[in-house]
Amino acid sequence: MKLRKAMAVAMIALTPGIALAQSATVEGARDGAATGHAIGGPVGGAVGGTVGAAVGTAIDIPAAVISSVTGLPGPSVVVKERVVVGEPLPSYVELRPVPSHVEYHYAVVNDRRVIVEPRTRRVIRVIE
């Protein structure tokens, strides 16, 4: 039951348009927590806040980071799990720093580039 609630929170938090405000990360966390709490109580609020913050962070990434990652080299690593915003990459995936933006790292996973928060290894943007 808890897993079902967490999945519902994640789906709601990932809907477009949540975080179109001054600080997308803060807005995403706040909105995700409120929605999650309404669906799943305190546990839902915690999950929703985390997912909402991840979605907000993805929106806050500077365009220069996205465009520079697009042309960076790297062998593609096959990952069987779904690679989605908010979830960490497996430990065997090599993360590389984004030149001139070392607060971000990237990896090439399943032939797609992803931008990652290096401390947590969580995907914050999938480049299509």
N, C-alpha and C positions, 0 to 999 in steps of 0.2 A: 504494500500500500504506500509506504514512504517513497519507494522508487517511482511509482506512478505519479505521486504528487510532485516530486522533484522534476520529472520529465514534463509535466504540465507547466510548471513554473518556467522551465527552460524554454519551452515553446513560446510562451507568452512573452518572456523577456527578449526573445530573439525576433519578435515581429518588428517590421520596419517602422521607423518614425518614433521610437521610444525616446531617443536622446538627441533631439534637435534643439538644444538650448545652449547657454553660454558655456557650460562645462559638461560635455557629453558623458564623461566618466562618472561625475557626481550624479547627474540626472539619471543615468542608466542604473547606477547602484540604488538610488532612492526609489525609482519607479519599480525596479525589479524586486526590491525588498517588500514594497507595499503590495504588489500583485501576489508575490509568493506567500506573504503572510495571510492575505485574504483567502488563498486556496489551501495552504497547508499549515497555517499557524506559525509558531516561532521557527520551526525547522524549515518550512517553506520560505519564510522571510530571509533566513540566512542563505539558502541556496539561490533565491531570486536576486538578492543583493550582489552576490558573487557573479552570477551570470550577467546581470545588468551592467556591472562595472566592466566586465570583459567586453561586452558589446560597445559600451561607451568608449573604452580605450581604443577599440578598432577604428572608431570614427575619428578620434583625435590624432591619428598618425599623420605626420606631415606628408604632403604629396611628394616631396623630394625623396623621402625614404622609400615610398612605394615605387617611384620611377627608377631609383638606383638599384633596387632589389631585382627588378624585372630583367636587367642586363647582366647580373652577376652570375658567375659560373658556379657549378657545383654538381656533383653526381647525384642522381635521383635515388632515394632510398625507398624501397617498397615497405609500406606499413599496412598491415591487414586491418587495423582498427580504422574507423572513420576519423578523418582529420577535420576537426571543426573548431570554430572560435570558442575559447574558454576551456578547452581540454588540453592537457599537457601532451607533448610528444614523448614517445618512448625514449629511454636513456641511450639506446644505440644510435639514435639519429644525431648526426654531428651538426651542432649549431655554429654558425659563423657570424662575426660581428658585421654590421652594415657600415661600410666606410663613411666617415664623417658623421655618423649617428650611432655611436657605440652603445647607446642605451637600448638599442634594438639589435636583435640577432635574426638570422634567417636560416632556412633550410630548404632543400628541394626534396619534396616528399610526393611520391606517386606522380611524378612529372609536373608538379605544381610547386611554386614558390610560396612559402609561408613566412610571415613575420612573427617572431616569438619574443616574449618577455623572458630574458635569459635566466633570471633568478628562479622562476617557477617552471620554465619551459612551456608555459601555456601559449597556445596559438592566439594571436590577437588580430591577425588578418590573413586571409587566404587570397593570393593573387591569382586570378583566373586567366 
